[in-house]
Amino acid sequence: MKLCYAMRRGVFYPGMQDQFGTMPEKEYRPGYLKLVKSYGFDGVELPTPGQGEIDSGKTRDFAQELKDAGLPPACVRAGGPIAHHTAGPEARGRLERAIKVAAELGASVVNTTFVTPATEANGKGAERRGEVVSQGSSRLANEADFVATATYLKAAGQMAADLGIDISVEVHQGSIADNSKTTLYLLDMVGLDNVGANPDLGNIYWHYDVPEESCDAAIVALAPRSKYWHCKNLRRVNIPELSLSRFIRVRLDEGDIDYRFAIAAMVDAGYDGYLAIEGVDTGDQLTHDARSATYVRQILSDIKQYA
């Protein structure tokens, strides 16, 4: 199993860039990348670039910078509800672009989600985190939603297969693939070997005020079908009087999700892809994520030694 850095906070002094899933500004990246590499990461996750970045060659230049640092692109991140009546065309275009970019840069997998736009931006369940309802969830979907999503996903999967790329469907709150059952149902409808799951247990855990399935059961069910794996950990604070939960994001060894169990389940299923540490999104992310990487390597060593 290889380690991928799916950074979620990119602030690195004196840089101030703090957008989701981005790295520090170019002039500050050399030292940043040396640190990340020293922590034992084998690659990085990149967002899907815009067409202008691709056409100008900026994407290729960035990928070469990463390769020179010993951190080649491992995954290209797409996302969006590909079957949605208004957001679908843009999401499908992003997914196709991600597949082409992954092939060009040498990344092995494209990760995507199907998070649906909230129908009521300020309504109940719009946050899709810690409430009793979730807008866009599988509970609110119908069979037609699954059929349409599977149809578009299969076309993308066939395109990816021709280029030697895998697609991972991230189990994500606010989407029809928000637990192990619905994710496997969708994958079975697609029926392609190169289209599998990203069993992001954190997304299952913080979806509702009370998790609808245990992380242990979810990872056992999804491990044999996994193509990529986002890992983050959380501490849950439940407020039953309000039917509400709130979550504190912590290192992989500190939260409520048992990653010793989860990693063992993935190893037992024969998974040899990337374990991508999403990590913390506040504070000194590099120190926290380095400790998470050390924790993962220790578990892998324990499994090998004591299995």
LINRATA-V626923 format. One record per pair of residues at least 24 apart in sequence whose ideal C-beta (glycine too) atoms are under 10 Angstrom apart, sorted by the first residue. I is the first residue (numbers start at 1). GAP is how many residues later the second one is. Records with the same first field share a line. If there is no record, write none. Layout:
BEGIN
I = GAP ; GAP
END
This chain:
BEGIN
1 = 41 ; 228 ; 262 ; 265 ; 266 ; 270 ; 271 ; 272 ; 273 ; 274 ; 295 ; 296 ; 298 ; 299 ; 302
2 = 38 ; 39 ; 40 ; 41 ; 72 ; 106 ; 270 ; 271 ; 272 ; 273 ; 274
3 = 36 ; 37 ; 38 ; 39 ; 40 ; 71 ; 228 ; 271 ; 272 ; 273 ; 274 ; 289 ; 290 ; 293 ; 294 ; 297
4 = 37 ; 38 ; 39 ; 40 ; 41 ; 67 ; 69 ; 70 ; 71 ; 103 ; 105 ; 224 ; 225 ; 226 ; 227 ; 269 ; 270 ; 271 ; 272 ; 273 ; 274
5 = 28 ; 31 ; 32 ; 34 ; 35 ; 36 ; 37 ; 38 ; 39 ; 40 ; 66 ; 69 ; 269 ; 271 ; 272 ; 273 ; 274 ; 281 ; 284 ; 285 ; 288
6 = 35 ; 37 ; 38 ; 39 ; 40 ; 68 ; 69 ; 71 ; 105 ; 222 ; 223 ; 224 ; 225 ; 226 ; 268 ; 269 ; 270 ; 271 ; 272 ; 273 ; 283
7 = 25 ; 29 ; 34 ; 37 ; 38 ; 39 ; 269 ; 270 ; 271 ; 272 ; 274 ; 278 ; 279 ; 282
8 = 37 ; 224 ; 241 ; 269 ; 270 ; 271 ; 272 ; 273 ; 274 ; 277 ; 281
9 = 270 ; 271 ; 272 ; 273 ; 274 ; 275 ; 276 ; 277 ; 279 ; 280
10 = 275 ; 276
11 = 271 ; 272 ; 273 ; 274 ; 275
12 = 24 ; 273 ; 274
18 = 263 ; 264
19 = 28
20 = 27 ; 261
21 = 24 ; 25 ; 26 ; 56 ; 257 ; 260
22 = 24 ; 25
23 = 39 ; 42 ; 43
26 = 35 ; 36 ; 39
29 = 33 ; 36 ; 37 ; 40
30 = 35 ; 38 ; 39
32 = 37 ; 254
33 = 32 ; 33 ; 35 ; 36 ; 37 ; 38
34 = 35 ; 36 ; 37
35 = 251 ; 252 ; 255
36 = 30 ; 33 ; 34 ; 35 ; 250 ; 253 ; 254 ; 257
37 = 29 ; 32 ; 33 ; 34
38 = 32 ; 252
39 = 238 ; 247 ; 248 ; 250 ; 251 ; 252 ; 253 ; 254 ; 255 ; 258
40 = 250 ; 253 ; 254 ; 256 ; 257
41 = 29 ; 30 ; 33 ; 233 ; 235 ; 236 ; 248 ; 249 ; 252
42 = 28 ; 29 ; 30 ; 32 ; 232 ; 233
43 = 24 ; 27 ; 28 ; 29 ; 30 ; 31 ; 32 ; 63 ; 64 ; 65 ; 231 ; 233
44 = 25 ; 27 ; 28 ; 29 ; 30 ; 31 ; 63 ; 230 ; 232
45 = 28 ; 29 ; 30 ; 31 ; 32 ; 62 ; 64 ; 66 ; 183 ; 185 ; 229 ; 231 ; 232 ; 233
46 = 27 ; 28 ; 29 ; 30 ; 31 ; 52 ; 55 ; 56 ; 59 ; 61
47 = 29 ; 30 ; 31 ; 32 ; 47 ; 51 ; 54
48 = 28 ; 29 ; 30 ; 31 ; 32 ; 45 ; 46 ; 47 ; 48 ; 49 ; 50 ; 51 ; 52 ; 53 ; 54 ; 62 ; 63 ; 64
49 = 27 ; 48 ; 49 ; 52 ; 56
50 = 44 ; 47
51 = 42 ; 46
53 = 48
54 = 43 ; 46 ; 47 ; 50
59 = 42 ; 45 ; 46
60 = 41 ; 44 ; 45
62 = 43
63 = 38 ; 41 ; 42 ; 43 ; 44
64 = 41
66 = 39
67 = 38 ; 39
72 = 33 ; 34 ; 35 ; 36
73 = 28 ; 29 ; 31 ; 32 ; 33 ; 34 ; 35
74 = 28 ; 31 ; 32 ; 33 ; 34 ; 35 ; 37 ; 154 ; 199 ; 200 ; 202
75 = 27 ; 32 ; 33 ; 34 ; 35 ; 36 ; 91 ; 93 ; 123 ; 152 ; 153 ; 155 ; 198 ; 199 ; 201
76 = 24 ; 25 ; 26 ; 27 ; 28 ; 29 ; 31 ; 32 ; 33 ; 34 ; 35 ; 36 ; 89
77 = 25 ; 30 ; 32 ; 33 ; 34 ; 35 ; 36 ; 91 ; 93 ; 151 ; 153 ; 199
78 = 24 ; 32 ; 33 ; 34 ; 35 ; 78 ; 89 ; 92
79 = 32 ; 33 ; 34 ; 35 ; 36 ; 91 ; 93 ; 96
80 = 32 ; 33 ; 34 ; 35 ; 36 ; 37 ; 95
81 = 32 ; 33 ; 34 ; 35 ; 36 ; 55 ; 64 ; 67 ; 68 ; 71 ; 93 ; 94 ; 95
82 = 30 ; 32 ; 66 ; 67 ; 68 ; 69 ; 70 ; 71 ; 73 ; 74
83 = 31 ; 33 ; 61 ; 62 ; 63 ; 64 ; 65 ; 66 ; 67 ; 68 ; 69 ; 70 ; 93
84 = 30 ; 31 ; 32 ; 33 ; 52 ; 61 ; 64 ; 65
85 = 63
86 = 31
87 = 28 ; 29 ; 30
88 = 28 ; 60 ; 61 ; 64
91 = 24 ; 25 ; 61
92 = 60 ; 61 ; 63 ; 64
95 = 57 ; 58 ; 60 ; 61 ; 62 ; 64 ; 65 ; 72
96 = 59 ; 60 ; 63 ; 64
98 = 58 ; 62 ; 67 ; 69
99 = 57 ; 58 ; 60 ; 61 ; 62 ; 63 ; 64 ; 66 ; 68
100 = 59 ; 60 ; 63 ; 65
101 = 64
102 = 58 ; 61 ; 62 ; 63 ; 64 ; 65
103 = 56 ; 57 ; 59 ; 60 ; 61 ; 62
104 = 59
107 = 58 ; 59 ; 167
108 = 56 ; 57 ; 58 ; 119 ; 120 ; 165 ; 166
109 = 51 ; 56 ; 57 ; 58 ; 59 ; 85 ; 87 ; 89 ; 118 ; 119 ; 164 ; 165 ; 167
110 = 46 ; 47 ; 50 ; 53 ; 55 ; 56 ; 57 ; 58 ; 85 ; 117 ; 118
111 = 55 ; 56 ; 57 ; 58 ; 59 ; 87 ; 89 ; 116 ; 117 ; 118 ; 119 ; 163 ; 165
112 = 41 ; 44 ; 55 ; 56 ; 57 ; 58 ; 60 ; 63 ; 65 ; 83 ; 86
113 = 55 ; 56 ; 57 ; 58 ; 59 ; 60 ; 61 ; 62 ; 64 ; 65 ; 85 ; 87 ; 90
114 = 24 ; 27 ; 31 ; 35 ; 38 ; 39 ; 55 ; 56 ; 58 ; 60 ; 61 ; 62 ; 63 ; 64 ; 72
115 = 55 ; 57 ; 58 ; 59 ; 60 ; 61 ; 62 ; 63 ; 88
116 = 24 ; 25 ; 29 ; 58 ; 59 ; 60
117 = 57
118 = 56
125 = 48 ; 49 ; 83
126 = 48
127 = 46 ; 47
128 = 44 ; 45 ; 46 ; 47 ; 50 ; 75 ; 78 ; 79 ; 80
129 = 44 ; 45 ; 74 ; 77 ; 78 ; 79 ; 80 ; 115 ; 116 ; 117 ; 118
130 = 43 ; 75 ; 76 ; 77 ; 78 ; 79 ; 80 ; 106 ; 107 ; 108 ; 109 ; 112 ; 113 ; 114 ; 115 ; 116 ; 117
131 = 76 ; 77 ; 78 ; 111 ; 112 ; 113 ; 114
132 = 76 ; 77 ; 78 ; 110 ; 111 ; 112 ; 113
133 = 75 ; 76 ; 110
134 = 39 ; 40 ; 41 ; 44 ; 73 ; 74 ; 78
135 = 38 ; 39
136 = 36 ; 37 ; 38 ; 39 ; 40 ; 42
137 = 36 ; 37 ; 38 ; 39 ; 41 ; 42 ; 45 ; 70 ; 71 ; 75
138 = 36 ; 37 ; 38 ; 39 ; 40 ; 41 ; 43 ; 44 ; 45 ; 47 ; 48 ; 74
139 = 37 ; 39 ; 40 ; 43 ; 69 ; 73
140 = 34 ; 36
141 = 34 ; 35 ; 36 ; 37 ; 41
142 = 34
145 = 31 ; 41
146 = 30 ; 31 ; 36 ; 39 ; 40 ; 43
147 = 39 ; 42
148 = 28
149 = 26 ; 27 ; 28 ; 37 ; 40 ; 41
150 = 26 ; 35 ; 36 ; 37 ; 38 ; 39 ; 40 ; 41 ; 45
151 = 38 ; 39
152 = 38
153 = 24 ; 33 ; 34 ; 36 ; 37 ; 39 ; 42
154 = 35 ; 36 ; 37 ; 38 ; 41
155 = 35
156 = 34 ; 36 ; 39
157 = 30 ; 33 ; 34 ; 35 ; 36 ; 37 ; 38 ; 39
158 = 32 ; 34 ; 36 ; 37
160 = 32 ; 34 ; 35
161 = 31 ; 32 ; 33 ; 34
162 = 32
163 = 31
164 = 30
165 = 29 ; 62
166 = 26 ; 27 ; 28 ; 29 ; 30 ; 60 ; 61 ; 62 ; 107
167 = 25 ; 27 ; 28 ; 29 ; 31 ; 60 ; 61
168 = 26 ; 27 ; 28 ; 29 ; 30 ; 31 ; 32 ; 57 ; 58 ; 59 ; 60 ; 61 ; 62 ; 105 ; 106 ; 108
169 = 26 ; 27 ; 28 ; 29 ; 30 ; 53 ; 56 ; 57 ; 58 ; 59
170 = 27 ; 28 ; 29 ; 30 ; 33 ; 58 ; 59 ; 60
171 = 26 ; 27 ; 28 ; 29 ; 30 ; 31 ; 32 ; 33 ; 36 ; 47 ; 51 ; 55 ; 59
172 = 26 ; 28 ; 30 ; 31 ; 32 ; 35 ; 58
173 = 27 ; 29 ; 30 ; 31 ; 32 ; 33 ; 34 ; 35
174 = 29 ; 33
175 = 28 ; 32
177 = 26
178 = 25 ; 26 ; 29 ; 30 ; 34
179 = 24 ; 25 ; 28 ; 29 ; 32 ; 33 ; 34 ; 38 ; 39 ; 42 ; 43
180 = 24 ; 32 ; 33 ; 34 ; 35 ; 37 ; 38 ; 39 ; 40 ; 41 ; 42 ; 43 ; 45
181 = 31 ; 32 ; 37 ; 40 ; 41
183 = 35 ; 38 ; 39 ; 42
184 = 37 ; 38 ; 40 ; 41
187 = 35 ; 38 ; 40
188 = 37
193 = 34
194 = 33
195 = 30 ; 32
196 = 26 ; 28 ; 29 ; 30 ; 31 ; 32 ; 75 ; 77
197 = 24 ; 25 ; 26 ; 27 ; 28 ; 29 ; 30 ; 31 ; 32
198 = 24 ; 28 ; 29 ; 30 ; 31 ; 32 ; 75 ; 76 ; 78
199 = 24 ; 26 ; 27 ; 28 ; 29 ; 30 ; 31 ; 32 ; 63 ; 66 ; 67 ; 72
200 = 28 ; 29 ; 30 ; 31 ; 32 ; 76 ; 78
201 = 28 ; 29 ; 30 ; 31 ; 32 ; 33 ; 54 ; 55 ; 56 ; 57 ; 58 ; 61
202 = 28 ; 29 ; 30 ; 31 ; 32 ; 45 ; 47 ; 50 ; 53 ; 54 ; 55 ; 76
203 = 27 ; 29 ; 31 ; 75
204 = 53
205 = 27 ; 28 ; 29 ; 31 ; 40 ; 42 ; 50 ; 51 ; 52
206 = 26 ; 28 ; 30 ; 39 ; 40 ; 41 ; 43 ; 50
207 = 38
208 = 35 ; 37
209 = 27 ; 29 ; 30 ; 31 ; 33 ; 34 ; 35 ; 36 ; 37
210 = 26 ; 28 ; 30 ; 33 ; 35
211 = 25 ; 34 ; 45
214 = 43 ; 44
215 = 41 ; 42 ; 43 ; 44 ; 46 ; 47
216 = 41 ; 42 ; 45 ; 46 ; 49
218 = 44 ; 47
219 = 38 ; 39 ; 40 ; 42 ; 43 ; 44 ; 45 ; 46 ; 47 ; 50
220 = 41 ; 42 ; 45 ; 46 ; 48 ; 49
221 = 44
222 = 43 ; 44 ; 47 ; 49
223 = 39 ; 40 ; 41 ; 42 ; 43 ; 44 ; 45 ; 46 ; 47 ; 48
224 = 41 ; 42 ; 44 ; 45 ; 46 ; 47
225 = 44 ; 46
226 = 39 ; 40 ; 43 ; 44 ; 45 ; 47
227 = 44 ; 46 ; 47
228 = 43 ; 45 ; 46 ; 47 ; 48
229 = 33 ; 34 ; 37 ; 42 ; 44 ; 45 ; 46 ; 47 ; 48
230 = 44 ; 45 ; 46 ; 47 ; 48
231 = 26 ; 28 ; 31 ; 32 ; 35 ; 44 ; 45 ; 46 ; 47 ; 48 ; 61 ; 65
232 = 25 ; 27 ; 44 ; 45 ; 46 ; 47 ; 48 ; 49 ; 60
233 = 24 ; 25 ; 26 ; 44 ; 45 ; 46 ; 47 ; 59 ; 62
248 = 32 ; 34
249 = 29 ; 30 ; 31 ; 32 ; 33 ; 34 ; 39
250 = 29 ; 30 ; 38 ; 42
251 = 26 ; 28 ; 29 ; 36 ; 37 ; 38 ; 39 ; 40 ; 41 ; 42 ; 43 ; 44
252 = 25 ; 26 ; 27 ; 28 ; 36 ; 37 ; 39 ; 40 ; 41 ; 42 ; 43 ; 44 ; 47
253 = 38 ; 39 ; 41 ; 42 ; 43 ; 45 ; 46
254 = 26 ; 34 ; 37 ; 38 ; 41
259 = 33 ; 36 ; 37 ; 40
260 = 35 ; 36 ; 38 ; 39 ; 42 ; 43
261 = 38
262 = 37
263 = 32 ; 33 ; 36 ; 37 ; 39 ; 40
264 = 35 ; 36 ; 38 ; 39 ; 43
266 = 37
267 = 32 ; 33 ; 36 ; 37 ; 40
268 = 35 ; 39
275 = 25
END
